[in-house]
Amino acid sequence: MPAEPKTVIWYINLGGSVGDIGAMRYAWRGKKTSYKNIGDGLGVKQAKDTDTGLMFGANSPKPAKVRISYTDANTGASKTCVRFCEPDKIGDVTTGGKINSKKIVIAGVECNINAVEIKNN
C-alpha cells in the first residue's frame, strides 16, 4: 500500500466580490497539519482534486502573513510561527482573537495559541 502524502495543497481567495466571485486562488503546498484547527479562522482552505484555477508561485499579490504566538506543549516556552491569512480575516484573528485559545499543530504536537499579530518584515 502506498504511503499517505505528508503535504497537501492549501489556497486562499484573494480579491473578488461577494462569495469570492472573481477571486484569485493563491495556492501552495504545505504540511497536512499546518492549518488544522485554525484554517477556517485564517481563511485557508485545503484544495480538492477537482479544484481548478489555483495559482502557484505568484509573487504578487501574496496573502497577508500573521505571526502566531503559542506555548510549546513540551517545554512550556513561548514560541512563534508564521502562517498565511486571507486579508478579509486579519481583523478577526488579530484584534478579534478568533483563533486565540485554539490549538495549533507544531511538529505533530497540539500547542495553545496565545496571540496573533500581523507579521512585520
C-alpha positions in Angstrom: 0.0 0.0 0.0 1.5 3.4 -0.9 2.3 5.8 1.9 -0.1 8.7 2.5 1.4 12.1 1.5 2.7 14.3 4.2 1.8 17.5 2.4 -1.4 18.9 0.7 -2.3 21.9 -1.4 -3.7 24.9 0.5 -5.2 28.0 -1.0 -6.6 31.5 -0.1 -9.0 33.5 -2.1 -7.6 37.0 -2.9 -9.8 39.8 -4.2 -13.1 39.0 -5.7 -16.6 40.1 -4.6 -19.4 38.6 -2.6 -18.9 34.8 -2.4 -15.4 35.2 -3.7 -16.6 35.6 -7.3 -13.6 36.6 -9.5 -11.1 35.9 -6.7 -7.6 34.7 -7.5 -6.8 31.4 -5.7 -3.3 31.8 -4.3 -2.1 28.2 -3.7 0.9 26.5 -2.1 1.9 23.1 -0.8 2.3 22.6 2.9 2.2 20.1 5.7 -1.2 18.4 6.2 -1.4 19.7 9.8 -0.2 23.3 9.2 -3.8 24.7 9.3 -5.5 22.1 11.4 -8.0 23.7 13.8 -7.1 27.2 12.5 -7.7 27.1 8.7 -11.3 28.5 8.9 -10.3 31.4 11.1 -7.4 32.3 8.7 -9.5 31.8 5.6 -7.3 29.0 4.3 -8.8 26.1 2.5 -7.5 22.7 1.6 -7.7 22.1 -2.2 -9.6 19.2 -3.6 -8.5 17.1 -6.6 -11.3 18.8 -8.6 -10.4 22.4 -7.8 -9.3 24.5 -10.8 -7.8 27.9 -11.2 -5.2 27.5 -8.5 -2.2 29.9 -8.9 1.2 28.6 -7.7 4.3 30.7 -7.3 2.7 34.1 -7.8 5.0 36.9 -6.4 2.2 39.4 -6.4 -0.3 39.6 -5.0 0.5 37.5 -2.0 -1.7 36.8 1.0 -1.0 38.6 4.3 1.1 36.8 6.9 0.4 36.6 10.6 2.7 35.7 13.4 1.1 33.2 15.8 2.4 33.1 19.4 1.9 29.8 21.1 3.0 27.8 24.2 5.3 24.9 23.4 3.5 21.8 24.8 6.8 20.0 25.6 8.8 22.8 27.2 6.2 25.4 28.2 8.2 28.1 26.4 6.6 30.8 24.3 7.3 30.5 20.6 6.0 31.9 17.3 5.3 30.7 13.8 4.1 32.4 10.6 1.0 31.4 8.6 -0.8 32.9 5.6 -4.1 34.7 6.3 -6.9 35.9 4.0 -6.9 39.7 4.0 -10.6 39.8 5.0 -9.8 37.8 8.1 -6.9 39.9 9.5 -9.1 41.9 11.9 -10.9 38.7 13.1 -7.7 37.0 14.1 -5.6 39.9 15.4 -7.9 42.3 17.3 -10.9 39.9 17.3 -9.0 37.0 18.8 -10.9 34.5 16.7 -8.2 31.7 16.9 -6.8 32.6 20.4 -7.1 29.7 22.8 -7.4 27.3 19.9 -4.7 24.7 19.2 -2.0 24.8 16.5 -0.1 21.7 15.5 3.6 22.1 15.6 5.8 19.1 14.8 2.8 16.8 15.4 2.0 18.3 18.9 -1.0 20.5 19.6 0.0 23.8 21.3 -2.1 26.5 22.8 -2.4 29.8 20.8 -1.8 32.9 22.9 -2.0 35.8 20.4 -1.9 36.6 16.7 -0.5 39.7 15.1 0.3 40.9 11.5 3.8 39.8 10.5 6.2 42.7 10.1 9.1 42.1 7.7 
